[in-house]
Amino acid sequence: MIVEERTAAYLRALEPDMPCYLEELEKNAVADEVPIIRKDAQALLRFLMRARRPKRILEIGTAVGFSCMYMAEYMPSEARIATIEKVAMRVQPAKKNLAGSPRADGIALLIGDAADVLAGLAGGEAVYPYMEEHGDTVLAEEIRTEKCQNTGIVGETRMEECRNAGMAECTHAAPGAGSGICRGRAAAAGQGKKLQRDVSWEVYLPAGESSLWQDGAFCESYDFIFMDAAKGQYMNFLPYILKLLAPDGMFVTDNVLQEGSIAESKFAVERRDRTIHMRMREYLYELTHRAELNTAVLPVGDGMALCTFR
């Protein structure tokens, strides 16, 4: 523990009770060994929701929806939150949980690889410089994606020509109330040969036609971004996050201290954990040394990094 357990337990005892639906979801997630934000991290998120009163929130890493629903509980009534998840085994529970949220009308679930979704939202190219630099074969070269700007109508099934000329097709919406799919093409040039892959993500609106996301305005800037996703990919996500973050927005990253092992030499870390250890240290260095960022790394939960533009 980063904070002595007896002190942490006392501080947790001071916290007000969560709504029953969140307590139940937290209990089930812990029982199923699904990683969710810790109690003291919850307290900080609640404080930030109430103090900053963000209107547009982006979450990277939905899991089963706990942190999304937690932020939704404390965000302003007119606010909305988009959350990204790609792991198939998490998506179905997330859909069910988000649909049961009292704030479901303000929630949108974007289902797909976070790098692809973020690149689409940011209107740029999905480039993996970290992977290229370190010789990772899967994402070794530049990958280009074209975002879909067709807002479509959720709740009916139809084919539409996307306004973005680079898009192969756009389908709004897939069968089932509150869901839609945007499909685009991406090309990667890898080691002397052309590679083609389809990039697609699904947009699920748990409130269906009553959703605040009916306008499909996912590509606008966000005044609060929360990331708790694949730790080894944070450096890849960062350029898109900074493009999507509003000038007066805040960006929060969870689990940056890795149970305190981040301060250890890589030789003191188990071999299987060394890659993430190295990448997280580089990520923290980047956050704390970028000229345009104000950054504070707090020993809250498993470590949280808070960033704003200068």
N, C-alpha and C positions, 0 to 999 in steps of 0.2 A: 504493500500500500504506500502511496506517495504521502498521504496524510495519515497520522496515527489513528488507528481504528476506533479507539475510545472517543477521541475528539470528533471523528466523523460521525459516529453513531449519535452523539449528543446533538450535533448540528442537524442531522436528519430528523431527529425527534422534534425539532422546532418547526419543521416544515408543515404547512397545512396539508390536510388530506387531499388526495387527487379525487376526481370524480370516479364513481364506481366502475364505469365502463373502462377507464384507463387502468385502474387497479387490476381488474380482471385480465385485461390484455397483457399487462406487465407480468402477472403471475403465470399466465399460460406461456409467454415467451421464455421466461426463465426456466419453466419446466421442460420446454422443448429445446432448451439450449440455443435459442436464437439470440444473437448479440443485439442488445438495445442500450440506449444511453443510461448511464448510472444516475443514482439519486442526486448527487451534488451537481452533475451536469444538467439534470432536469431543472434544478433550482435556478441555475444560471440562464438557461433558455427561457424559463418563465419570466425572469427578471428582464431579459432583453426584449421579449415580446411586448411586455407592458411598458417598458421605458422608451423603446424606440418606435413602437407602434408601426411596424412595417405594413405596407399595403400589398406588396408583391414579394412572395417568398419562394425560393427555389431550394429543394432538398436533393442531394445526391446520395442515394443509398436508402431506399425505403424499408428494406427487410419486410417485416409483416405490418408496417404502418404505424408503429407505436410513436416514434418521434414526430412524424407528420401530424398525427392526431393530437399529440401533446401540444405542439406549437399552435395547431388550429384552435385548440381549446382556449388559448390565451391571446391569440392575435385579435386585432380590431374586427368588429363585426363586418366591415366592408372589405376586409382583406381576403386574399386568396393565395393558395400554395400549390405549386406544381412539384411533384416528387418523382424521381427517376429510379427504376429498378430493372435489372435484366435477368436475375436468377429465377428460372422457371419455378422452382419449388417454393419461392417466396411470393410469386406474383398472385397466385390464386388466394392464399390466405390474406394477402394485402388487399385485394379487391373486396373480399368479404368484410374485412375489418373497416376499411375506409367507407364502405357503403353504410355501415352502422354508426358512423360518426355523426354527432349532432351538427357538425359543420361540414357535412359532405358536399353541400352546394359550393363551398369554396375550395374544394380539393380536385386536382387532376393528377392521374397517375400516368406517367410517360414510361412505356415499357420498351426497353432496348438498351444497347450498350451505351454507357454514359458518355464515352468519348464521341460517339456518333451523334447522340442526341444533343450534347452540348455544342458540337460543331454546327449542327443544324440550327440551333437556337441563336448562336452567335453569328450566323451567316457567313462563316468562314470555312476553311478547309480543315478536315480532321488530320492533323499532323502529329506524329508521335516522335518528337525529337529525342526524348529520353531513350526510347527503345532503339532508335537509330544509333545514338551515341554509344550505347552499351552493347550493340551487336545482337539484340534479340531478333530472332528470325521471323517470328510471327508478325510483328509490327515494325519491320525494319525500315520501311520506306514510307513515303508520303501517301496518304490516303485522302482523296477528295470526296466530299459529299455536297450535294445540293439540297438545301432545305426546301421544304414545302411551305409556301406562304398562303395556300388556299385554306381559308378558315373553315369552309364546308358547313354543313348542317348536321349536327349530331342527332341521332335518333331515327334517321331514315337511311336506307341503303341506296347509294347511287354512285356512278362513276363520273368524275369531273376532270376536265383538263386543267392541270396545275398552271398557275400563272408563272411559275418559275420554269424557264425554258430548259433547264438542265434536268428536270424531273422526268423519270420514265413514266410514272403514273401516280395518280393520287386517288385514293378510295376513302370516301367519307359516307357512311360509317359502316363498319362491319356489323353483321347481325348481332342484335342485342342492344338494348337501350344503353346509351352512354358510352359507346365504344367507337373508335375510328382508327383507321390505319393510314399512315403516310409512307409511301415507298419511294425510294430514290435509288439512283445508281451511284456507285463509287468505283473509282479506278485506282489501282496501286501499281507503281512501277517498281519492280523488285528484281535486283541483280540481273539486269539485262533482259528481262522478259516482262510482258504485260500481264498483270493479274486483274481479273474482274471479280467483284463481289457485290452483292446486293446489300444495301443498308436500309433497314426499315425499323420503324418503331410504332407502337400502338398507343393511341391516346384513349384512356379510359376515364370517363366522367361518372363517378359513383352516383351523382344526383341526377344524371340524365339531362332532360331538357330544362330543368330548373337550375342547372349549374351556372355559376358566375363566369365559367370559362367558355360559355357558348360562343363568345366572339373569337375564340381561337388565338388570342393575342399572347402566344407563348414566347415570341421572339423579341419582345420588348425587354428593357432592363429590369433588374430585380433589386430591391433595396435591402434584402436580407437573403444570404445564401448560407446554407448549412450542409457540410459534407461529412459523411460517415460511411465511406465506401471502401473499395479495394485500396489498401494503403500503398501498395506498390505503384499505383497509377496516379497518385496525387500530382506529381510533376507534369504528367500529360494533361490533366484536367485544368491545371492552373491558368494557362493562357486564355482559355474560353471563359473561365469564371471571371477573370478580370475584365473581359470584354462585356460580360453580361451584368456586372455589378454597377449599380447606379453611382454617380459621383459622390453622393452622400450616404452610400450604403455600407453595410457591414458583412463581412465574410467570416464564418466560424468553421474551424476544422476540429473534429473530435478525435480522440485516441492518438494524440501526437507524441506522447511520452512512453508508449509501449511498456506499461507496467514498470516504468523507471529504467528499463534496459537501454533507453536511448542515450543515457550518459555513459554507458559502458563501452569499452573497446570492442570492436567487432570480434576479436578473438575470445572475448568473454561470453559471447552470444552463441547459442547453438547454431551449428552450421546451416541447418534448414531455415533459420530465421535471419541469416546475415544479409540477404538481398533486401528484404524489407527494412532491416535496420539501417543499411546504407542509404536506401532511397528516402527514408523518413528523415534522416539527418540532413541530407541534401535539400529536402523540401523545407525543413525548418530554417536552414541557412538562407535559402532563397527568400522566404517570407520576411525574415528579420533583416535582410540586407538589400532588398529592392528599394530604390530611391523613392518610388511613388507610394510606398505603403507605410502606414503606422501599424505595428504589430506588437501584441502582448501575448506571451505564452504563459498560461496559468496552470498550476498544479491542481486542477479541478477534475474529478473523475479520473480518467486515464490521461489527462492533459488536454487542454483546449487552447487553440490558437485563434485570437481575435484580430482581424485586420480591417482597416479602413484606408481609403486614399488620403494622402496628405493634403 
